[in-house]
Amino acid sequence: MTPQMKKILVVDNNPILLKLLNVFLQKQGYEVVTAEDGLAVLQILRTFKPDVIFVDLVMPNIDGEKLCRIIRGMPHLCDVVLIILSGLAAELEVDFTEWGANACIAKGPFPSMSQKILQLLKRFETDHRLYENNVIGTEDVFPREITRELLSVKKHLEIILSSIAEGILEITSRTKIVYANPEAIAITDLLEVDLLGSDFLDLFNDQDVPKVLQLIRRQGKADGLKNEFNLINGKDVSIKITPIRDEESKLIVIISDISSRKRLEADLRQAHKLEAIGTLAGGIAHDFNNLLMGIQGRTSLMLMNIDPQHPHAEHLKAVEEIVRSASDLTRQLLGFARGGRYEVKPVDLNEFIQKSSELFGRTRKEVTIQCQYQPGIWTVDIDRGQIEQALLNLCINAWQAMPGGGCLYISTENVVLGEDFSKSYDIRPGKYVKISVQDTGMGMDDKTKQRIFEPFFTTKEMGRGTGLGLASAYGIVKGHGGIITVDSQPGDGSTFHIYLPASNKPILADKKGTDELFLGTETILLVDDEEVITDVSREILETLGYNVLVAGSGQEAIDIYRANTHKIDLVIMDMIMPQMSGGETFDVLKTINPDVKVILSSGYSLKGQAAQIMERGCRAFLQKPFNIKDLSKKVRTVLDLPNDYTPSSDPPSQSQVQQPVNPYTDTP
């Protein structure tokens, strides 16, 4: 220590010794500050930078060893001289330099000890390099056996506390933190030097502080009080408080990070909420599709019998477009209701997104769209209409977040999701294609982010939105075996990430649709409990040339089929019927005739129950509402299948299919 280094901090829990050292050192010309424990030292060091610190080894709150390590870790005190004062010094078989101390003086009679201190300070005035591990002794004043026992117990407890998986904090009656094990330090995301001496209440969000304080005052006796709180670092924790029965009335706090559990609980609540609303929405969509089927069927019949030049022809075609739009709405409902996918095909997402983004860009001129596609993107199996709707919903959401215009960035990327990431979202690990949709809008706070995928949740004013867009996108992606996540901060825009499972299937060329009808003369059994469906479907089929038998229930269908097995060529059957469902009816029909040809029809999608029926040998699926073209093509295709055909077999060649007619010019 150079002669100019005159500031000394003395730390000892013995007030008499503290007073003696203070008077002695001041008489020698030193500026002296004193403290009775390590907690007070941390407060003093915020404003006072000493040249030398004398540290008692055994102190309440923070002991000398811990205090030395903390001080030595402070960058602005890296050159301070640390001298340990201890009555245990002669018995400690440790290297004090490992703690960051420069020397150690054994406590003893004050005249002798004070002279040793003065000699040591003089030596440090010329050389304050780290001394060898030695103890400058006075007299042995502590029983040898007690010393060893205390050191052994202390070491044992330190090992136990360091290995516990839960966080352990020791706090004073004034809520100051005086001890933290490694797990507690990790949970709080603070450095040990910043955590020790800080207020325990400062770890919590403002709204939780009164509840934590109430739990502390009741010394851990919850009696109905919650013990789960939110830290300022965003983590959810549970705490248990146990008092230490001593004169200082300290408390032990066990703190556990429950963030993962809380997230899983939130995901489960979200899933249950979606399932409940989905059941309701699915039922509404099913009934709505039946009504649309009636409108679509009647419109198709009128168009067949009207001259294309008739003034009403255009109106009828407009009605068909409206029905198609209404059907798209039910697709959205079923999208998050039951994860419905209608027509799944392997797709190149780069090409698919390019077309979709161009379409959106033409309608939103104030938004600049920039796309970046990874070459060699993996194929995915998707329902093009569903995923297009999901992407459109994300783009509309981004546009609404940029009322003054902005940039929309869309990118694709091949990614491989590991076990840990996949487990968090309950999906399979492996290859995925990632679609990112980023905007430069206003962004979202955490509270909004937690609810954006809830059905009917919207931040827009009444009448300005239904809250179905993002919920629909969530359900659609979930139904494809993928996930959708969001990153957003207020003022920094939002980025939605969609992960879709990669496929090994080759991409097939799109088949062009046709306005032509396929006719026939076979006998068809039409099964549906909705009279509006059977009436219009029967008339359409008869117009196409078929003989039609009608059953209003599953049991009636079985009775009719058993009596006309060799006469009936095809059964078109609704999946959802009272008393006996379509699946049960199909199983009975299979026992009557293993080669029975059945088309399953439903307002729901080809998912779940419908998929199971298809796996049991049903020949085809017809989504309601269908028009006359869809019905004529599906019926003709199934009728022309060989009896031993299964859905996994090759479809019939074009030569096997009867030639079509024009629905609006030719008479069947």
C-alpha positions as CSV (number, residue, x, y, z in Angstrom):
1,M,0.0,0.0,0.0
2,T,1.3,3.4,-0.9
3,P,1.4,6.1,1.8
4,Q,-1.6,7.8,0.2
5,M,-3.8,4.8,0.7
6,K,-5.3,5.6,4.1
7,K,-9.0,4.5,3.9
8,I,-9.8,1.4,6.0
9,L,-13.0,-0.6,6.4
10,V,-13.3,-2.8,9.5
11,V,-15.9,-5.5,9.7
12,D,-16.6,-7.4,12.9
13,N,-19.7,-8.4,14.8
14,N,-18.0,-7.8,18.2
15,P,-18.9,-4.1,19.0
16,I,-16.1,-3.8,21.7
17,L,-13.4,-5.0,19.3
18,L,-14.8,-2.8,16.6
19,K,-14.7,0.3,18.8
20,L,-11.1,-0.5,19.9
21,L,-9.9,-0.9,16.3
22,N,-11.7,2.3,15.2
23,V,-10.0,4.4,17.9
24,F,-6.6,2.8,17.4
25,L,-6.5,3.1,13.6
26,Q,-7.8,6.7,13.7
27,K,-4.9,7.6,16.1
28,Q,-2.5,6.2,13.5
29,G,-3.9,8.7,10.9
30,Y,-6.3,6.4,9.0
31,E,-9.8,7.2,7.9
32,V,-11.9,4.4,9.3
33,V,-15.4,3.1,8.6
34,T,-16.9,0.2,10.6
35,A,-19.6,-2.4,10.0
36,E,-21.0,-5.2,12.2
37,D,-21.9,-7.7,9.4
38,G,-21.4,-8.5,5.7
39,L,-24.8,-7.1,4.8
40,A,-23.9,-3.7,6.0
41,V,-20.6,-3.9,4.1
42,L,-22.4,-4.3,0.8
43,Q,-24.3,-1.1,1.5
44,I,-21.2,0.8,2.5
45,L,-19.2,-0.2,-0.6
46,R,-21.8,1.4,-2.8
47,T,-20.4,4.9,-1.8
48,F,-17.1,4.2,0.0
49,K,-14.0,2.7,-1.7
50,P,-11.5,1.6,1.0
51,D,-7.8,0.8,0.5
52,V,-7.8,-1.9,3.1
53,I,-10.7,-4.1,4.5
54,F,-10.4,-6.1,7.7
55,V,-13.0,-8.9,7.6
56,D,-14.1,-11.0,10.6
57,L,-14.5,-14.6,9.6
58,V,-17.5,-15.6,11.6
59,M,-20.4,-13.0,11.2
60,P,-24.1,-13.1,11.0
61,N,-25.9,-12.7,7.6
62,I,-22.8,-13.0,5.3
63,D,-19.7,-14.7,6.7
64,G,-16.1,-13.6,6.0
65,E,-15.3,-16.2,3.4
66,K,-18.4,-15.3,1.3
67,L,-17.8,-11.6,1.8
68,C,-14.1,-11.9,0.6
69,R,-15.2,-13.7,-2.6
70,I,-17.9,-11.1,-3.3
71,I,-15.6,-8.1,-2.8
72,R,-12.9,-9.7,-4.9
73,G,-15.4,-10.1,-7.7
74,M,-16.2,-6.4,-7.8
75,P,-14.2,-4.8,-10.6
76,H,-13.7,-1.4,-8.8
77,L,-12.3,-3.2,-5.7
78,C,-9.9,-5.6,-7.5
79,D,-6.8,-3.9,-5.9
80,V,-8.2,-3.5,-2.4
81,V,-6.2,-5.3,0.4
82,L,-8.3,-7.9,2.2
83,I,-7.1,-9.0,5.7
84,I,-9.0,-11.7,7.6
85,L,-9.5,-11.3,11.4
86,S,-10.4,-14.5,13.1
87,G,-10.2,-16.4,16.4
88,L,-10.4,-19.6,14.3
89,A,-7.4,-18.6,12.1
90,A,-4.9,-20.9,13.8
91,E,-7.2,-23.9,13.1
92,L,-8.3,-23.2,9.6
93,E,-6.5,-25.6,7.2
94,V,-7.4,-23.7,4.1
95,D,-5.7,-21.4,1.6
96,F,-7.0,-17.9,2.4
97,T,-5.7,-16.7,-1.0
98,E,-8.4,-18.8,-2.7
99,W,-10.9,-16.5,-1.1
100,G,-9.1,-13.5,-2.4
101,A,-7.6,-12.5,1.0
102,N,-4.1,-11.0,1.2
103,A,-3.4,-12.1,4.7
104,C,-4.9,-13.4,7.9
105,I,-4.4,-12.3,11.6
106,A,-5.5,-14.5,14.5
107,K,-7.5,-12.7,17.1
108,G,-6.1,-12.4,20.6
109,P,-5.4,-9.9,23.4
110,F,-5.8,-6.4,21.8
111,P,-2.4,-4.9,22.6
112,S,-0.6,-7.8,20.8
113,M,-3.2,-8.0,18.0
114,S,-3.1,-4.2,17.3
115,Q,0.6,-4.2,17.0
116,K,0.5,-7.1,14.5
117,I,-2.1,-5.1,12.5
118,L,0.0,-2.0,12.5
119,Q,3.1,-4.0,11.4
120,L,1.1,-5.6,8.6
121,L,-0.2,-2.2,7.4
122,K,3.3,-0.8,7.2
123,R,4.4,-3.8,5.1
124,F,1.5,-3.3,2.7
125,E,2.4,0.4,2.3
126,T,5.4,-0.7,0.3
127,D,4.2,-4.1,-1.1
128,H,0.5,-5.2,-1.3
129,R,1.1,-8.2,-3.5
130,L,-0.9,-11.3,-2.5
131,Y,1.0,-12.8,0.5
132,E,1.6,-16.5,1.0
133,N,-1.0,-18.5,2.9
134,N,0.2,-17.7,6.4
135,V,-1.4,-16.7,9.7
136,I,0.1,-13.9,11.7
137,G,-0.6,-15.2,15.2
138,T,-1.1,-13.7,18.6
139,E,-2.5,-16.3,21.0
140,D,-4.7,-19.4,20.5
141,V,-8.0,-18.3,22.1
142,F,-10.5,-20.8,20.6
143,P,-10.8,-24.5,21.7
144,R,-9.4,-26.8,19.0
145,E,-12.2,-29.4,19.1
146,I,-15.0,-26.9,18.8
147,T,-13.2,-25.2,15.9
148,R,-12.9,-28.4,13.9
149,E,-16.5,-29.4,14.5
150,L,-17.8,-26.0,13.4
151,L,-15.8,-26.0,10.2
152,S,-16.9,-29.6,9.4
153,V,-20.6,-28.7,9.9
154,K,-20.3,-25.5,7.9
155,K,-18.6,-27.4,5.0
156,H,-21.3,-30.1,5.1
157,L,-24.1,-27.6,5.0
158,E,-22.6,-25.7,2.1
159,I,-22.3,-28.9,0.0
160,I,-26.0,-29.8,0.7
161,L,-27.4,-26.4,-0.1
162,S,-25.3,-26.1,-3.3
163,S,-26.6,-29.4,-4.6
164,I,-30.4,-28.8,-3.8
165,A,-32.4,-28.5,-7.0
166,E,-34.6,-25.8,-5.5
167,G,-33.6,-22.3,-4.7
168,I,-32.7,-21.5,-1.1
169,L,-32.7,-17.9,0.2
170,E,-32.0,-16.6,3.7
171,I,-33.6,-13.3,4.4
172,T,-33.6,-11.0,7.5
173,S,-36.6,-9.8,9.3
174,R,-36.3,-6.7,7.2
175,T,-36.4,-8.8,4.0
176,K,-32.7,-8.4,3.1
177,I,-31.2,-11.3,1.3
178,V,-28.1,-12.6,3.1
179,Y,-27.7,-16.0,1.5
180,A,-28.5,-17.6,-1.9
181,N,-27.6,-21.0,-3.2
182,P,-26.6,-21.5,-6.8
183,E,-30.2,-22.5,-7.9
184,A,-31.7,-19.4,-6.3
185,I,-29.1,-17.2,-8.1
186,A,-30.0,-18.9,-11.4
187,I,-33.7,-18.4,-10.9
188,T,-33.4,-14.7,-10.2
189,D,-31.0,-14.1,-13.1
190,L,-28.9,-11.8,-10.9
191,L,-25.2,-11.9,-10.0
192,E,-24.6,-13.1,-6.5
193,V,-23.0,-9.7,-5.6
194,D,-26.2,-7.9,-6.8
195,L,-28.6,-10.4,-5.1
196,L,-27.0,-10.4,-1.6
197,G,-28.0,-7.4,0.4
198,S,-30.9,-6.6,-1.9
199,D,-34.5,-6.5,-0.8
200,F,-36.3,-9.8,-1.3
201,L,-39.5,-7.9,-2.3
202,D,-37.7,-6.2,-5.2
203,L,-37.6,-9.6,-7.0
204,F,-41.3,-9.6,-7.6
205,N,-43.7,-7.7,-9.8
206,D,-45.5,-4.8,-8.1
207,Q,-48.9,-6.5,-8.0
208,D,-47.4,-9.5,-6.2
209,V,-45.4,-7.6,-3.6
210,P,-48.3,-7.0,-1.0
211,K,-49.2,-10.7,-1.2
212,V,-45.5,-11.8,-0.7
213,L,-45.2,-9.4,2.2
214,Q,-48.4,-10.8,3.8
215,L,-46.9,-14.3,3.5
216,I,-43.7,-13.2,5.1
217,R,-45.6,-11.5,8.0
218,R,-47.5,-14.7,8.7
219,Q,-44.1,-16.6,8.6
220,G,-45.1,-19.0,5.9
221,K,-48.5,-19.9,7.3
222,A,-50.5,-19.8,4.1
223,D,-54.0,-20.5,5.3
224,G,-55.5,-20.0,1.9
225,L,-52.9,-17.5,0.7
226,K,-51.4,-18.3,-2.7
227,N,-47.7,-19.1,-2.9
228,E,-47.2,-18.6,-6.6
229,F,-45.9,-15.3,-7.9
230,N,-44.3,-13.6,-10.8
231,L,-40.7,-12.3,-10.7
232,I,-39.7,-9.1,-12.5
233,N,-37.6,-11.2,-14.9
234,G,-40.8,-12.8,-16.1
235,K,-40.5,-16.2,-14.4
236,D,-43.3,-17.8,-12.5
237,V,-42.2,-19.1,-9.1
238,S,-43.6,-20.7,-6.0
239,I,-42.2,-19.9,-2.6
240,K,-42.3,-21.5,0.8
241,I,-41.2,-19.6,3.9
242,T,-39.9,-21.2,7.1
243,P,-38.8,-19.1,10.1
244,I,-35.5,-19.7,11.9
245,R,-36.1,-19.6,15.7
246,D,-33.2,-17.5,16.8
247,E,-32.7,-14.0,18.2
248,E,-32.4,-12.5,14.7
249,S,-35.7,-13.9,13.4
250,K,-34.4,-14.8,10.0
251,L,-36.5,-16.7,7.4
252,I,-35.6,-19.4,5.0
253,V,-37.3,-19.1,1.6
254,I,-37.5,-22.1,-0.8
255,I,-38.1,-20.7,-4.3
256,S,-39.0,-22.9,-7.3
257,D,-39.2,-22.0,-10.9
258,I,-42.6,-23.2,-12.2
259,S,-42.5,-21.3,-15.5
260,S,-42.6,-24.5,-17.6
261,R,-45.5,-25.9,-15.5
262,K,-47.5,-22.7,-15.8
263,R,-46.9,-22.6,-19.6
264,L,-48.1,-26.2,-19.9
265,E,-51.1,-25.4,-17.8
266,A,-51.9,-22.4,-20.0
267,D,-51.5,-24.5,-23.2
268,L,-53.8,-27.1,-21.7
269,R,-56.4,-24.5,-20.8
270,Q,-56.1,-23.1,-24.3
271,A,-56.6,-26.5,-25.8
272,H,-59.6,-27.2,-23.7
273,K,-61.1,-23.8,-24.6
274,L,-60.5,-24.4,-28.3
275,E,-62.0,-27.9,-27.9
276,A,-65.1,-26.6,-26.2
277,I,-65.6,-23.7,-28.7
278,G,-64.7,-26.1,-31.5
279,T,-67.4,-28.5,-30.6
280,L,-69.9,-25.7,-30.7
281,A,-68.5,-24.2,-33.9
282,G,-68.3,-27.7,-35.6
283,G,-72.0,-28.3,-34.9
284,I,-72.9,-24.9,-36.3
285,A,-70.7,-25.4,-39.3
286,H,-72.3,-28.9,-40.0
287,D,-75.8,-27.5,-39.8
288,F,-74.8,-24.5,-41.9
289,N,-73.3,-26.7,-44.5
290,N,-76.5,-28.6,-44.8
291,L,-78.4,-25.4,-45.4
292,L,-75.9,-24.3,-48.0
293,M,-76.3,-27.8,-49.6
294,G,-80.0,-27.0,-50.1
295,I,-79.2,-23.6,-51.6
296,Q,-76.4,-25.0,-53.8
297,G,-78.5,-27.9,-55.0
298,R,-81.5,-25.9,-56.0
299,T,-79.3,-23.3,-57.7
300,S,-77.5,-26.1,-59.7
301,L,-80.9,-27.5,-60.8
302,M,-82.1,-24.2,-62.0
303,L,-78.9,-23.5,-63.9
304,M,-79.3,-26.8,-65.7
305,N,-82.8,-25.9,-67.0
306,I,-82.2,-22.3,-67.9
307,D,-80.9,-20.7,-71.1
308,P,-77.4,-19.2,-70.5
309,Q,-78.7,-15.9,-72.0
310,H,-81.6,-15.7,-69.5
311,P,-81.3,-12.6,-67.2
312,H,-81.5,-14.8,-64.2
313,A,-78.6,-17.0,-65.2
314,E,-76.0,-14.5,-64.0
315,H,-77.9,-14.1,-60.7
316,L,-77.9,-17.8,-60.1
317,K,-74.2,-18.0,-60.8
318,A,-73.7,-15.2,-58.3
319,V,-75.7,-17.2,-55.8
320,E,-73.2,-20.1,-56.3
321,E,-70.3,-17.8,-55.6
322,I,-72.0,-16.6,-52.4
323,V,-72.5,-20.2,-51.4
324,R,-68.8,-20.9,-52.1
325,S,-67.8,-17.9,-49.9
326,A,-70.1,-19.1,-47.1
327,S,-68.6,-22.5,-47.4
328,D,-65.1,-20.9,-47.0
329,L,-66.4,-19.4,-43.7
330,T,-67.4,-22.8,-42.4
331,R,-63.9,-24.1,-43.4
332,Q,-62.5,-21.5,-41.1
333,L,-64.8,-22.6,-38.3
334,L,-63.9,-26.3,-38.8
335,G,-60.2,-25.3,-39.2
336,F,-59.8,-24.5,-35.5
337,A,-62.7,-26.5,-34.4
338,R,-61.5,-30.0,-35.4
339,G,-58.3,-29.4,-37.4
340,G,-60.1,-30.2,-40.6
341,R,-58.2,-30.8,-43.8
342,Y,-60.2,-31.4,-46.9
343,E,-57.8,-32.2,-49.8
344,V,-54.3,-32.9,-48.8
345,K,-51.5,-32.8,-51.4
346,P,-47.7,-32.5,-51.5
347,V,-46.9,-28.9,-52.2
348,D,-43.8,-26.7,-52.9
349,L,-44.3,-23.9,-50.4
350,N,-42.0,-21.5,-52.2
351,E,-44.3,-21.5,-55.3
352,F,-47.4,-21.7,-53.2
353,I,-46.5,-18.7,-51.0
354,Q,-45.3,-16.7,-54.0
355,K,-48.8,-16.9,-55.7
356,S,-50.6,-16.2,-52.4
357,S,-48.5,-13.1,-51.5
358,E,-48.9,-11.7,-55.0
359,L,-52.7,-12.0,-54.6
360,F,-52.6,-10.2,-51.3
361,G,-50.2,-7.5,-52.5
362,R,-52.6,-6.6,-55.4
363,T,-55.3,-5.8,-52.8
364,R,-53.2,-4.0,-50.3
365,K,-51.1,-1.5,-52.2
366,E,-49.9,0.4,-49.1
367,V,-48.0,-2.7,-47.9
368,T,-44.6,-3.6,-49.4
369,I,-44.1,-7.3,-49.5
370,Q,-40.6,-8.8,-49.6
371,C,-40.2,-12.6,-49.9
372,Q,-37.1,-14.7,-49.3
373,Y,-37.3,-18.4,-50.2
374,Q,-34.8,-21.1,-49.3
375,P,-33.8,-23.0,-52.4
376,G,-34.6,-26.7,-52.3
377,I,-37.4,-26.2,-49.8
378,W,-38.8,-29.5,-48.6
379,T,-42.2,-30.7,-49.7
380,V,-45.1,-30.5,-47.3
381,D,-48.5,-32.2,-47.3
382,I,-51.2,-29.6,-47.0
383,D,-54.7,-28.6,-47.9
384,R,-53.9,-25.7,-50.2
385,G,-57.1,-23.9,-49.4
386,Q,-56.7,-24.2,-45.6
387,I,-53.0,-23.1,-45.5
388,E,-53.8,-20.3,-48.0
389,Q,-56.5,-19.1,-45.6
390,A,-54.1,-19.3,-42.6
391,L,-51.5,-17.2,-44.5
392,L,-54.1,-14.7,-45.6
393,N,-55.2,-14.3,-42.0
394,L,-51.7,-13.6,-40.9
395,C,-51.2,-11.1,-43.7
396,I,-54.5,-9.3,-42.8
397,N,-53.4,-9.2,-39.2
398,A,-50.1,-7.7,-40.2
399,W,-51.8,-5.1,-42.5
400,Q,-54.1,-4.1,-39.6
401,A,-51.1,-3.7,-37.4
402,M,-49.6,-1.2,-39.9
403,P,-52.5,1.4,-40.4
404,G,-50.1,3.8,-42.1
405,G,-48.5,1.2,-44.3
406,G,-45.3,-0.7,-43.9
407,C,-43.3,-3.7,-44.9
408,L,-44.3,-7.4,-44.8
409,Y,-41.5,-9.9,-44.9
410,I,-42.3,-13.6,-45.8
411,S,-39.6,-16.3,-45.7
412,T,-39.3,-20.0,-45.9
413,E,-36.6,-22.2,-44.3
414,N,-35.9,-25.9,-43.8
415,V,-35.4,-26.7,-40.1
416,V,-34.9,-29.7,-38.0
417,L,-36.6,-29.5,-34.6
418,G,-34.9,-31.3,-31.7
419,E,-36.5,-33.3,-28.9
420,D,-36.5,-30.4,-26.4
421,F,-38.2,-27.9,-28.7
422,S,-40.7,-30.5,-30.0
423,K,-41.6,-31.7,-26.5
424,S,-42.5,-28.1,-25.5
425,Y,-45.1,-27.9,-28.2
426,D,-46.3,-31.5,-28.2
427,I,-45.2,-32.3,-31.8
428,R,-42.8,-34.9,-33.2
429,P,-39.2,-34.0,-33.6
430,G,-37.7,-34.0,-37.2
431,K,-37.8,-32.1,-40.4
432,Y,-40.1,-29.1,-40.7
433,V,-40.6,-26.2,-43.1
434,K,-40.7,-22.9,-41.3
435,I,-42.7,-20.0,-42.7
436,S,-42.1,-16.6,-41.1
437,V,-44.4,-13.6,-41.6
438,Q,-42.9,-10.4,-40.2
439,D,-44.5,-7.0,-40.1
440,T,-43.2,-3.5,-39.1
441,G,-46.3,-2.7,-37.2
442,M,-47.1,-1.6,-33.6
443,G,-46.3,-5.0,-32.0
444,M,-47.9,-6.5,-29.0
445,D,-47.4,-6.7,-25.2
446,D,-47.2,-10.0,-23.3
447,K,-50.8,-9.8,-22.2
448,T,-52.1,-9.6,-25.8
449,K,-49.7,-12.3,-27.0
450,Q,-51.1,-14.7,-24.5
451,R,-54.6,-14.4,-26.0
452,I,-54.2,-13.8,-29.7
453,F,-55.0,-17.4,-30.7
454,E,-58.2,-17.5,-28.6
455,P,-61.4,-17.6,-30.7
456,F,-63.3,-14.4,-30.7
457,F,-60.5,-12.4,-29.0
458,T,-59.8,-9.1,-30.8
459,T,-58.2,-5.8,-29.9
460,K,-60.4,-4.0,-32.5
461,E,-63.4,-2.1,-31.5
462,M,-66.9,-3.6,-31.7
463,G,-68.0,-4.4,-35.2
464,R,-64.4,-4.2,-36.6
465,G,-63.5,-7.8,-36.4
466,T,-64.7,-11.3,-35.3
467,G,-61.5,-12.5,-33.6
468,L,-61.5,-15.6,-35.7
469,G,-58.5,-14.9,-38.0
470,L,-55.6,-16.0,-35.8
471,A,-57.7,-18.7,-34.0
472,S,-58.5,-20.1,-37.4
473,A,-54.8,-20.0,-38.5
474,Y,-53.8,-21.7,-35.2
475,G,-56.4,-24.5,-35.7
476,I,-55.4,-25.0,-39.4
477,V,-51.7,-25.3,-38.6
478,K,-52.4,-27.6,-35.6
479,G,-54.6,-29.8,-37.8
480,H,-51.6,-30.2,-40.2
481,G,-49.5,-31.5,-37.4
482,G,-47.6,-28.2,-37.1
483,I,-47.3,-25.3,-34.7
484,I,-47.6,-21.5,-34.9
485,T,-45.6,-19.2,-32.6
486,V,-45.2,-15.4,-32.3
487,D,-42.4,-13.0,-31.3
488,S,-43.4,-9.5,-30.6
489,Q,-42.6,-6.4,-28.6
490,P,-44.6,-3.1,-28.4
491,G,-43.3,-0.8,-31.1
492,D,-41.1,-3.5,-32.8
493,G,-43.6,-5.3,-35.0
494,S,-44.5,-9.0,-34.9
495,T,-43.2,-12.1,-36.4
496,F,-45.3,-15.3,-36.8
497,H,-43.6,-18.6,-37.4
498,I,-45.4,-21.6,-38.9
499,Y,-43.8,-25.0,-38.7
500,L,-45.2,-27.7,-41.0
501,P,-44.0,-31.3,-41.1
502,A,-41.9,-32.0,-44.2
503,S,-43.0,-34.8,-46.6
504,N,-41.1,-37.2,-48.8
505,K,-43.9,-37.3,-51.4
506,P,-43.3,-36.0,-54.9
507,I,-45.3,-32.9,-56.0
508,L,-48.1,-33.8,-58.4
509,A,-49.3,-31.5,-61.2
510,D,-52.6,-29.8,-60.5
511,K,-55.5,-31.2,-62.5
512,K,-57.6,-28.7,-64.2
513,G,-61.3,-28.6,-63.2
514,T,-64.1,-29.1,-65.7
515,D,-67.7,-27.8,-66.0
516,E,-68.8,-31.1,-67.6
517,L,-71.2,-33.5,-66.0
518,F,-71.0,-37.3,-65.8
519,L,-74.3,-39.2,-66.3
520,G,-75.5,-42.7,-65.4
521,T,-78.4,-45.1,-65.1
522,E,-77.5,-47.1,-62.0
523,T,-79.5,-47.2,-58.7
524,I,-78.3,-45.2,-55.8
525,L,-79.4,-45.4,-52.1
526,L,-79.3,-41.9,-50.6
527,V,-79.0,-41.8,-46.8
528,D,-79.4,-38.6,-44.8
529,D,-81.6,-37.5,-41.8
530,E,-82.0,-34.0,-43.2
531,E,-84.9,-33.8,-45.5
532,V,-83.6,-30.7,-47.2
533,I,-80.5,-32.7,-48.3
534,T,-82.4,-35.8,-49.5
535,D,-84.9,-33.7,-51.5
536,V,-82.4,-31.7,-53.4
537,S,-79.8,-34.5,-53.8
538,R,-82.4,-36.9,-55.1
539,E,-83.6,-34.5,-57.7
540,I,-80.0,-33.8,-58.8
541,L,-79.2,-37.5,-59.1
542,E,-82.4,-38.2,-61.0
543,T,-81.6,-35.3,-63.3
544,L,-78.2,-37.0,-64.0
545,G,-80.1,-40.2,-65.0
546,Y,-79.9,-42.3,-61.8
547,N,-82.6,-44.3,-60.0
548,V,-82.7,-43.1,-56.4
549,L,-83.9,-44.7,-53.2
550,V,-84.0,-42.6,-50.0
551,A,-83.5,-43.5,-46.4
552,G,-83.9,-41.0,-43.5
553,S,-81.9,-43.0,-40.9
554,G,-79.2,-45.6,-40.6
555,Q,-81.6,-48.4,-39.7
556,E,-83.9,-47.6,-42.6
557,A,-80.9,-47.6,-44.9
558,I,-80.0,-51.1,-43.7
559,D,-83.5,-52.4,-44.2
560,I,-83.7,-51.0,-47.8
561,Y,-80.2,-52.3,-48.7
562,R,-80.9,-55.7,-47.3
563,A,-84.1,-55.9,-49.4
564,N,-82.4,-54.5,-52.6
565,T,-78.8,-55.7,-52.3
566,H,-78.4,-56.8,-55.9
567,K,-80.3,-53.8,-57.2
568,I,-78.4,-51.0,-55.4
569,D,-75.1,-50.0,-57.1
570,L,-74.0,-47.2,-54.8
571,V,-74.8,-45.8,-51.3
572,I,-74.3,-42.1,-50.6
573,M,-74.5,-41.7,-46.8
574,D,-74.3,-38.9,-44.3
575,M,-71.8,-39.4,-41.5
576,I,-73.7,-37.7,-38.6
577,M,-77.1,-39.2,-38.0
578,P,-79.1,-39.8,-34.8
579,Q,-79.5,-43.2,-33.2
580,M,-77.2,-45.0,-35.7
581,S,-74.3,-43.0,-37.1
582,G,-72.9,-43.3,-40.6
583,G,-69.9,-45.3,-39.4
584,E,-72.2,-47.9,-37.6
585,T,-74.4,-48.1,-40.7
586,F,-71.4,-48.6,-43.0
587,D,-70.2,-51.5,-40.8
588,V,-73.5,-53.3,-41.0
589,L,-73.7,-52.7,-44.8
590,K,-70.3,-54.4,-45.1
591,T,-71.6,-57.5,-43.4
592,I,-74.4,-57.7,-45.9
593,N,-72.2,-57.1,-48.9
594,P,-68.4,-56.9,-48.4
595,D,-68.1,-55.2,-51.8
596,V,-70.6,-52.4,-51.1
597,K,-69.7,-49.1,-52.7
598,V,-70.2,-46.2,-50.3
599,I,-69.6,-42.5,-50.6
600,L,-69.4,-40.8,-47.2
601,S,-70.8,-37.3,-47.2
602,S,-70.5,-34.8,-44.3
603,G,-70.4,-31.1,-43.4
604,Y,-67.4,-32.0,-41.3
605,S,-64.0,-32.6,-42.9
606,L,-62.1,-35.7,-43.8
607,K,-60.6,-36.0,-40.4
608,G,-61.1,-38.1,-37.3
609,Q,-64.3,-40.2,-37.5
610,A,-64.5,-39.8,-41.3
611,A,-60.9,-40.9,-41.8
612,Q,-61.5,-44.0,-39.7
613,I,-64.5,-44.9,-41.8
614,M,-62.5,-44.4,-45.0
615,E,-59.8,-46.8,-43.6
616,R,-62.5,-49.5,-43.1
617,G,-63.2,-49.6,-46.8
618,C,-65.4,-46.6,-47.7
619,R,-64.7,-45.7,-51.4
620,A,-64.8,-41.9,-51.3
621,F,-65.6,-38.8,-49.3
622,L,-67.9,-35.9,-50.5
623,Q,-67.6,-32.6,-48.6
624,K,-70.9,-30.7,-48.1
625,P,-71.9,-28.4,-49.6
626,F,-71.3,-29.9,-53.0
627,N,-72.5,-28.8,-56.4
628,I,-73.8,-30.8,-59.2
629,K,-70.4,-31.1,-60.9
630,D,-68.7,-32.4,-57.7
631,L,-71.5,-34.9,-57.2
632,S,-71.6,-36.2,-60.8
633,K,-67.9,-36.7,-60.9
634,K,-67.6,-38.4,-57.6
635,V,-70.5,-40.7,-58.2
636,R,-69.3,-41.7,-61.7
637,T,-65.7,-42.3,-60.4
638,V,-66.8,-44.6,-57.6
639,L,-69.4,-46.5,-59.8
640,D,-66.6,-47.3,-62.3
641,L,-64.3,-48.7,-59.7
642,P,-63.7,-52.4,-59.7
643,N,-65.3,-54.3,-56.8
644,D,-62.0,-55.2,-55.3
645,Y,-60.7,-51.6,-55.4
646,T,-59.5,-50.1,-52.1
647,P,-58.8,-46.3,-51.6
648,S,-55.1,-47.1,-51.7
649,S,-55.3,-48.7,-55.1
650,D,-54.7,-46.8,-58.4
651,P,-57.7,-44.8,-59.6
652,P,-59.5,-45.9,-62.8
653,S,-58.2,-44.6,-66.1
654,Q,-60.0,-42.0,-68.2
655,S,-61.2,-44.7,-70.6
656,Q,-63.2,-46.3,-67.8
657,V,-65.1,-43.0,-67.1
658,Q,-68.3,-42.2,-69.1
659,Q,-68.0,-39.1,-71.3
660,P,-69.3,-35.9,-69.8
661,V,-71.9,-33.5,-71.0
662,N,-72.1,-29.7,-70.7
663,P,-74.3,-28.9,-67.7
664,Y,-75.7,-25.6,-69.1
665,T,-76.2,-26.4,-72.8
666,D,-76.8,-30.2,-73.2
667,T,-79.9,-32.0,-71.9
668,P,-79.2,-35.1,-70.0
